[in-house]
């Protein structure tokens, strides 16, 4: 019987830690990679998140006996990528653009063992209700928008803005649990052990 590999989370996201816990997993270590997350000119959102997840995995140290898990999430309207807003003004602009419309949230997961990297992406459709200025300003005052793709987090106060999704709720949070479990099992990580 071989030793179970050590799981390394290549993300500083507390949400990803919580979602891994739903699989009964606690990472051996957390190593958030520092990469340039600027989209390439004209880059398609799905390609962008897959590239980001892969680059995070490539830039992470992965010793023998370790499995590195990285992920990236973006919000998009058509081909327009709504990343993490730089300030409250940009977050407000994102929320007003999303108001009353459907958009996509795409999360890509990358699992690295040695030099092998497997990537899977999940696309979820999300509809945001029409938002008033009072709602947008109230939400911005919570600070919950900071560091969140598209300027919102579905699991926080912005849950009141989302009447409908089609796809993976956990992917919108930042880590699609089903797909992550499958990738980790394929890499030898025992889920629920």
N, C-alpha and C positions, 0 to 999 in steps of 0.2 A: 504494500500500500504506500502510495506516495504522499508526501506532506501537502497539506492544503496551502495554496499560495496566499501570501499576505496581500490584503486589499489596500490599495493606496487611493485616496480620493484626491484627484487633481482639480480641486475647486474649493474656494473659501466660502461657498454658499451654505448658510445654515439650513436652507430649505432642502438642499440635496442630502445633507446629513440626516434630516428628518425622514426623507423618503427612503433612504437606504435602511433606516431603522425599521421601516414597514416590512422590509425583506428579512429582518432579523440580523442585519449586518451592521457592524461597527468597524470603520476603517482602522487599520493598524497605524496609519499616519495620514495627515492631510498636507498636501503640497500644492498650493495654488500656483499655477504657472503664470508668468508675466509675459504676455505676447501682445503684439499690435493687433487690435481688433477692428481696424479700419476696413470697411468693405472696399473691394476693388471697383474701379469705375465700371458701371453697368453690370455688376455681379448680381446674379439671380439670388434671391434670399435663401433658397434651399441649398444651393451650392455654397453660399457664404457660411451657413451654420455647420455644414459638413466640413468645410475647410477649417473653420475655427476649432471644432472639436478635435479634428485630426492634428492640427498644429499644437493644441494644448497637450495632446498625448505625446506627440513627437518631442516637445520641449521638456517633458517631465522625465525625471530620473526613474529608471525602471531596472532594478537589480534582479539578479536571478532569484526566483521564488516569489516575485512580486507581480501583481496585476494592477495596472493603473486605470482608473475610471475617470474620464473627463466628459464634459458636456457643454453645449452652448445652446442658448435659446434666443430667438428673435421674434419680434412682432413685425408683420408686414401687411401692407395694403397694396395689392397687385405686386409690382416689382419694387415698391418703395420699402426700404428697411427702416424700421423705427427701433433704433438701438436704445441704449441707456441714455436718458436725457442728461445734458450737461448741467442744467439748472431748472428751476421751477418754471421759468418762462417756456423752455422747450418742452417740459412735461405737460404744461397747459396746452401748447400747440398740438402735441400728440393726442391728448385726450379729446380736444375739440375735433380733430381730424377723424378719430375713431367713433365719435358720438353718433348714435343712431345707425351705425353701419356694421357690416360683417368684416372681419379681418382674419388672417391666419396667424397662428403661433406655431413656429417650427422649432423643435428641439432635436439636436443631433447628439448621440451618445457615442463615444469612442472608448474602446477597451483595448489596452495594450498589454501584451505579454511578450517580453523580449523585443524583437524588432517587428513583430506582427501586430497590426492595428486593425481592428474590426470596427466599422462605423455603421450605425443605423439611425435613420431620422424618422420623426413622427410629425405629421401635420394635423393640426386641430383647427377647426373653424370656430370662431367666437363671434357672438353678436353683442354689441354694447348698446344699451338703451340710449335714447337721446338725453344728453346731459345739459343741465342748466349751468349758468355761471356760478351760482351759489354752490352747486354740487362739486364742480371742478375746483373752486377755491377752497371749499371745505376739505376736499380730499388732499389737495396740495398741502394744506396746513398740517395734515397728519405726518407728513414726511415719508409716508409709505412708498411713494413713487421713486425715491432715491435708489439708484443702482438697479432699477427694474427695466427690462426691455419694454418698450412701448409706453413707459411711464406709469405702469400699474402692476399690481400683484393680485391675481385672482383669489388668493387665499386670505387676503387682508380686507380692509374696508371697501376696496373696489369690487368685492363680490356683489355688493348691492347694485352695481352697474351692469352686471352680466346675467341676462335672463336665459341665455341659451348657449350651449356649446355642442359641437359634434366632433367627438374624438376623445382624446386622453386628457382628463383633468390633471393628472400628475405631470404630464408633459408640459402643460401650460405653467405649472408650478416650477418646472425646470428639470425634471427627470422622469421620463416615461417608465413606470415601474415594471410593467410586463416585459418590455423590450430590454430593459437593463438587466432584469433577472435572467433572461435568455442568453444575453451576451456574456454575463458573468459565469453562468453555468458552463457555457462553451469554453471559457478560459480556465475552468477548473475550480472556480469559487463555489463553495457549497452554500446555497441559499436555504435558510431555515434549518441550519444544522445546529 
